[in-house]
């Protein structure tokens, strides 16, 4: 490795200490997922979701999340869980990027039949705050589970009602589904 790259590596590892954006939070919400697959399984599912993230060592984070969707009209229930690790890098005082790798587990339940699968996912994201209480989040996502591979993305906004509480909402889109959500976020630190 050439010596000229050493300062860049040092900035990437030290940069998160300068970031104002907090990766220490717990979020709960309610979402609606619209699935577009072969009929008669096209439908809308609704249910709760949650996510928690903690920055534990420099630029590294650990996270866990999950959601439940009840596709009442199709008599299908869907449960998703994910857990993993991430890396963050500051892009200035009010912006950062992150890369997450996660283990994924999904269960589909219908009357008389249950199917579960697991796999992994990767997310590249960008977070930015301006001088108002709004934060913008954008992601590019890759999911590889037993039933196939999907690419997607998402956008969301977080309104900081106080230094500890925020209201969040947004959407994500994959090859065969689109999800919208609203929720609340509790920041574990005042770094935000």
N, C-alpha and C positions, 0 to 999 in steps of 0.2 A: 504494500500500500504506500502510495506516495505521501510525503509529509504534508503536502498542501491540503489533504483531506482531513487531517486531524482536527483543525479548528472547527470545521463543519460538523464533525461527529460530536465534538464537545458541546457545540451550540445545541444540537438536537437533543442530547441527553440532559443538558442543564436548562434548556428552554422552558420546560413545563413549570419550573419553579417561578418563572416570571408571569405565568398565565393568570388571568383574573377569572377565567371560566372554570367553574367547579365541576369535577366529575364525581363528587361525593353527594349522591342524592337517592331518594326513594320516590317512585312515581306509581300512582294508582289511577286507573281510568276505566272507561267503557268504550268498546269498539264495535263497529259493524263491518263485516267482511262480505263482499259480493264475489261469488265464485262463478266462473264461466268455463264449465267443462261440458262433457256430453250430457244432454238431457236424459233423465229427469233430475239430475243432481245440480243443475243451475239453481242458485238461490242466495239468500242473504242470511247470515248468521250473526247473532248479537251476543255480547257477554263481557265480563270483566277482564281486565288485564293488569299486570304489574311488572315493574322493572326496578332493580336496584344496582347502583354502581358505586365502587369505592376505589379511589386512587391510593394504593398502598405503598408504593416505593418509587419515588421519582416519577418517571413518565408512565408507569405501569398501572393498569386498572384491572379489577376483577368485577364480574357482573353476573347477575342471574335475572331471569325474567320468564314470564309465562302468560298465557291467555286461554280463555275458554270461549267457544262459540257454539250457540245452540241454533242449528238450522231447523227451526220448528216446522216449517212447511214441508221439509224433506225428511223429517224424522231422523236427523243426523246430528251428532254431537262431536265437536272437534276440540282437542286439548293440545296445546303446544308448550314445551318447556325449552329453555336454552340456558347455558352457562358457559362462561369462557373468560378469556383474558384479552386485554387490549393495551395499546401503546398510544400515547398522546404526544403531540408536539405543538408548542406555542408558535403562532404566526404573528405575534405582537401582543399588545396588552389586552385586546378585546376579541381575539380570534384564535382558533386552534383547529388542528386536524387530528383525526384518530383512526386507528386501524384495529378492528376486533376480529378475533377468531373464536368460534363457539361450537360446542357440541349441541346438537338439536335432537329433540324427541317429540314425536307426534303420535296421537292416538285418535282414530276415527271409530266412533261407536254408532251402530244402528241396531234396531231390534234383532236379536239373535246373532249378531256378528260384531266382532271387535278386531280392529287391525291397528297394529302399531309399527312404527318404523323409526329409525334414527339415522343420523348423518352429521354433517358439519356445515358451517357457514362462515363467510368472511364479509366484513363490512368496512368500507372506506368512507369516512365522514368528515364534514366540515361544520364547525360551530362559530357563530359570530354574534357579538352584541354591539349595538351602537350606543349612543349616549342617552337613549330612552330606556325604559324597562323591558324592551323586547330583545329576544334572542332568536336567531334563525339557525335551523339545523337542516343539513342536506346529506343524504347517504346514497351510496351505490352498494348493492347487495348481491351476494352470490350464495345460493343454497344448493347443497348436494345431499339428497336423502335417497332412500332405497327406491322410491317411485320415480325419481328423475332429478334433473338439474334445472334450476330456474335462476334467472337474473332479474333484478328489480332495483327499485330505488324509492326514496321517500323524501318528504319535506315536512317540517313542522315548525311551529312558533311556540315560544315560551314567554308568557307575560309575567314578569316578576312583581307580584303584588306586594311583597315585603322582601327583606333580605333573606328570609328563610322559606317563604312559600311562593309558588308560582302556579299559574294555570297554563296548561299545554293543550295543543290540538294539532292535528295534521293528517297526513295520509301516506300510504305506501302502496306501491304497485308492483306486482309480479306478473309473470306470463299469463297466469290463469286466474288471478284474483286482485282485488283492490280493497284496501282497508282504510277506514277513517276512524279517528279516535278523539276523545276529549278526556282530560284528566287533570290531576293536581300533582305538583311536585314539591317535595320537602327537601331542602338542601341541608346536609349534615354539617357543613362548615360555613363560616362567614366569608370564605375566599371569593364567593360569587359576587 
